[in-house]
Amino acid sequence: MEVLLGEARGFLENAVPENTLRAHESDWRDFVKWCGRRNLSPLPARPQTIGLYLTARARVHKTSTLRRRLVTIRKVHTARGHADPMNELTLRTLWRGIVRTKGERVKKKAATLTEDIREMVRAQPPTLAGLRNRALILFGFAGSMRRSEIVALDVEDLELVEEGFLVLLRRSKTDQTGQGEFIAIPYGEHVETCPVRTMKEWLSTTRIVEGSIFRKVNRHGRLEGERLGASTVAFLIKDAVARIGKDPASFAGHSLRRGLITSASQAGVSEHVIQKQSRHKSIKVLREYIDHANLFRENAAKLVGL
């Protein structure tokens, strides 16, 4: 029985992405701590308690954070057999008021466009870490990959064909059941920014023949066996854009994904072709990724002769 319980617990944990699970755990701890300081019950919590908590946190948090915390509180209550707090009209009304007052616009990270990528690659040092970073930047950009997808890549996921690499993404945000998706990484026009040649150079130099592709390089310039974490991708991108004189605070690991989508759109690539590479399930969501720079293409005010 204990073995079955352990296996069941593992299945439950795998039902939710690790990052999301950590966020929910953090949200619940914050709510419990807030209630504890005021001698209020977090479970079951009265709708008034939840309303006061959201009002207090609305002073410092974005609407998206508040929404996630409300979802966490509701999930914990229903999972423990309690009524959904949002069934209470007063709490629903309060939440609508918070949303209307604060708004829900999300400030997205800037996109690393093709010219940025060229400069970022050139700015990398002639070291083993620099070679790894070049391969990571170019592969992540060309594949419109999420940072979790980049670090999850294994050598066994790559198949070299005449046109480039066929890459198997074993699991992604939109494929939590692990069915897997193939994407193509083609040869680039220029040797120094070719994702295929750079990846081949990285694997050849490090003699990595199996397991994780992107690994840590210690301060002595030696390759370690440990796989890079997703947070490290964000750090590397921020460092790379800082090297070319841009504000690193505006960029993150997702900038590579946004960058390919935006650059392709600016180059006149059709949406369905971009969607094939980005793996978005809907055109509507894809369009949200296309950067504001595209607002200046075929702009009505631009074409009236002002």
C-alpha positions in Angstrom: 0.0 0.0 0.0 2.8 2.4 0.9 4.5 1.8 -2.5 1.2 2.5 -4.3 0.7 5.7 -2.3 4.2 6.8 -3.2 3.6 6.1 -6.9 0.2 7.9 -6.8 1.9 10.9 -5.2 4.4 11.0 -8.0 1.7 10.9 -10.7 -0.1 13.8 -9.0 3.1 15.8 -8.8 3.8 15.2 -12.5 0.3 16.3 -13.5 1.5 19.9 -12.9 4.7 21.5 -14.4 7.4 21.8 -11.8 7.6 25.6 -12.0 3.8 25.9 -11.6 3.9 23.5 -8.6 6.6 25.6 -6.9 4.6 28.8 -7.5 1.4 27.3 -6.0 3.3 26.1 -3.0 4.8 29.6 -2.5 1.3 31.2 -2.9 -0.2 28.9 -0.3 2.6 29.5 2.2 2.1 33.2 1.8 -1.6 33.0 2.5 -1.2 30.7 5.5 1.5 33.1 6.9 -0.7 36.1 6.4 -3.7 34.4 8.1 -1.5 33.2 11.0 -0.4 36.7 11.8 -4.1 37.8 12.2 -5.4 34.6 13.9 -7.5 33.8 10.9 -8.2 30.3 9.6 -6.7 29.6 6.2 -8.5 26.3 5.7 -11.4 26.6 5.5 -11.1 30.4 5.0 -14.1 32.7 5.1 -14.6 34.6 1.9 -14.1 37.8 3.9 -10.6 36.5 4.9 -9.7 35.9 1.3 -11.0 39.2 0.3 -9.0 41.0 2.9 -5.9 39.1 1.9 -6.3 40.0 -1.8 -6.9 43.6 -0.9 -3.7 43.7 1.2 -1.6 42.0 -1.5 -3.1 44.2 -4.3 -1.0 47.0 -2.9 2.2 45.4 -4.0 1.4 42.6 -6.5 0.4 42.5 -10.1 -3.0 41.2 -11.1 -1.5 38.1 -12.6 0.1 37.2 -9.3 -3.1 37.8 -7.4 -5.0 35.7 -9.9 -2.6 32.8 -9.5 -2.8 33.1 -5.7 -6.6 33.0 -5.8 -6.5 29.9 -8.0 -4.2 28.3 -5.5 -6.5 29.1 -2.5 -9.5 27.7 -4.5 -7.6 24.5 -5.5 -6.5 23.8 -1.9 -10.1 24.3 -0.6 -11.8 22.1 -3.2 -9.0 19.4 -2.9 -9.7 19.2 0.8 -13.4 18.9 0.3 -14.4 22.5 1.1 -16.7 24.7 -0.9 -15.1 26.9 -3.6 -14.7 30.3 -2.0 -15.6 32.0 -5.3 -19.1 30.7 -4.9 -19.6 33.7 -2.6 -21.0 36.7 -4.6 -19.2 39.3 -2.4 -15.8 37.8 -3.1 -16.5 37.5 -6.9 -17.5 41.2 -6.9 -14.4 42.2 -5.0 -12.2 40.4 -7.4 -13.8 42.1 -10.4 -13.2 45.4 -8.7 -9.5 44.6 -8.2 -9.1 43.6 -11.8 -10.9 46.7 -13.1 -8.8 49.0 -10.8 -5.4 47.4 -11.4 -5.9 46.2 -15.0 -4.3 43.0 -16.3 -1.8 44.1 -18.9 1.3 42.0 -18.6 4.7 43.6 -19.4 6.4 41.2 -21.7 10.1 40.8 -22.0 11.8 42.3 -25.0 12.5 40.1 -28.1 16.0 39.4 -29.2 15.8 40.1 -32.9 18.1 38.6 -35.6 20.5 41.5 -35.5 20.6 41.3 -31.7 21.4 37.6 -32.0 24.3 38.3 -34.4 25.8 40.8 -32.0 25.2 38.6 -28.9 27.1 35.7 -30.6 30.0 37.9 -31.7 30.3 39.3 -28.1 30.8 35.9 -26.5 34.4 35.2 -25.3 36.6 32.6 -27.1 36.2 30.1 -24.3 34.4 26.8 -23.8 31.6 28.7 -21.9 31.5 31.2 -24.8 31.1 28.4 -27.3 28.3 26.8 -25.2 26.5 30.1 -25.0 26.7 30.6 -28.7 25.2 27.2 -29.3 22.5 27.8 -26.8 21.6 31.2 -28.1 21.5 30.2 -31.7 19.7 26.9 -31.1 17.1 28.4 -28.7 16.4 31.2 -31.2 16.2 29.1 -34.3 13.9 26.6 -32.5 11.8 29.3 -30.9 12.3 27.3 -27.7 11.3 27.9 -24.1 14.1 27.9 -21.7 12.9 24.6 -20.1 13.0 23.0 -23.6 16.5 24.2 -24.2 18.0 22.7 -21.0 16.0 19.5 -21.4 17.7 18.7 -24.7 19.8 15.4 -24.8 22.1 14.3 -27.6 19.7 11.5 -28.3 17.1 14.1 -29.2 19.1 15.3 -32.2 19.2 13.7 -35.6 21.6 15.2 -38.2 20.1 15.2 -41.7 21.1 16.9 -44.9 19.2 20.1 -44.2 20.2 20.4 -40.5 19.0 18.9 -37.3 15.7 17.2 -36.6 15.1 17.9 -32.9 12.7 16.0 -30.7 11.2 18.0 -27.9 10.1 15.3 -25.5 8.0 17.5 -23.3 6.9 21.2 -23.5 4.4 23.6 -22.0 1.7 22.5 -24.5 2.7 18.9 -24.4 2.6 17.9 -20.8 1.8 14.2 -21.6 5.1 13.7 -23.2 3.9 12.7 -26.7 6.9 14.7 -28.2 7.1 17.2 -31.1 9.7 17.4 -33.8 11.1 20.7 -35.0 13.7 21.4 -37.7 16.8 23.5 -37.1 18.2 24.4 -40.6 21.7 25.5 -41.5 22.2 29.3 -41.3 23.3 31.5 -44.2 26.4 32.7 -42.2 29.0 30.3 -40.6 29.3 32.4 -37.4 25.6 32.5 -36.7 24.7 29.0 -38.0 22.9 27.0 -35.3 23.8 23.7 -36.9 27.5 24.3 -37.3 27.8 25.8 -33.9 26.0 22.9 -32.2 28.3 20.4 -34.1 31.3 22.4 -32.9 30.1 22.4 -29.3 29.5 18.6 -29.3 32.7 17.9 -31.0 34.8 20.1 -28.8 33.3 18.7 -25.6 33.0 15.1 -26.8 29.5 14.9 -25.5 28.0 11.8 -27.1 25.0 11.1 -24.8 22.9 12.8 -22.1 22.4 16.5 -21.6 23.7 18.8 -24.2 24.0 22.1 -22.3 26.1 21.6 -19.2 27.9 23.7 -16.7 31.4 25.0 -17.3 33.3 25.7 -14.1 35.4 28.8 -13.4 38.5 26.9 -14.6 36.9 26.4 -18.0 36.3 22.7 -17.5 33.1 21.0 -18.5 31.0 19.5 -15.7 28.4 16.8 -16.1 25.6 18.7 -14.5 22.8 19.9 -16.8 22.1 23.7 -16.9 19.0 24.8 -15.1 16.2 26.9 -16.7 17.1 29.9 -14.6 20.7 29.8 -15.9 19.3 30.4 -19.4 17.7 33.6 -18.3 21.0 34.7 -16.7 23.0 33.9 -19.9 20.6 35.8 -22.1 20.7 38.8 -19.8 24.6 38.7 -19.8 24.6 38.4 -23.6 22.4 41.5 -24.1 24.4 43.5 -21.6 27.5 42.7 -23.6 26.0 44.5 -26.6 24.9 47.5 -24.6 21.2 46.7 -23.9 19.4 46.8 -20.6 19.4 43.2 -19.3 16.3 44.0 -17.1 14.2 44.1 -20.3 15.2 40.6 -21.4 14.9 37.0 -20.2 15.1 33.4 -21.3 11.8 33.8 -23.2 13.4 36.6 -25.3 14.8 34.0 -27.7 11.4 32.6 -28.4 9.8 36.0 -28.8 12.7 37.0 -31.0 12.3 34.3 -33.6 8.6 34.9 -33.8 9.0 38.7 -34.2 11.9 38.5 -36.6 10.1 36.0 -38.8 7.0 38.1 -38.9 9.0 41.2 -39.8 10.6 39.2 -42.6 7.2 38.5 -44.0 7.0 34.9 -43.0 3.3 33.7 -43.0 1.7 33.0 -39.6 1.1 29.3 -40.3 4.8 28.8 -41.1 5.8 30.6 -37.9 3.2 28.6 -35.9 4.8 25.4 -37.2 8.2 26.4 -35.6 6.8 28.0 -32.5 4.3 25.2 -31.9 1.5 27.5 -30.7 -1.9 25.8 -30.6 -3.7 28.9 -31.8 -3.0 31.9 -34.1 -4.5 34.2 -31.5 -1.9 33.3 -28.9 0.9 33.5 -31.5 -0.1 37.0 -32.4 0.3 38.1 -28.8 4.0 37.1 -29.1 4.7 39.3 -32.1 6.5 42.4 -30.9 5.2 45.9 -31.0 7.7 46.7 -33.7 5.4 45.1 -36.2 2.8 47.8 -35.6 4.9 50.0 -37.8 4.7 47.6 -40.8 1.9 48.6 -43.2 0.8 51.3 -40.8 -2.1 53.4 -41.9 -0.7 56.6 -40.6 2.6 55.9 -42.2 1.1 55.5 -45.7 -1.0 58.7 -45.8 1.9 61.1 -46.6 2.2 63.1 -43.4 
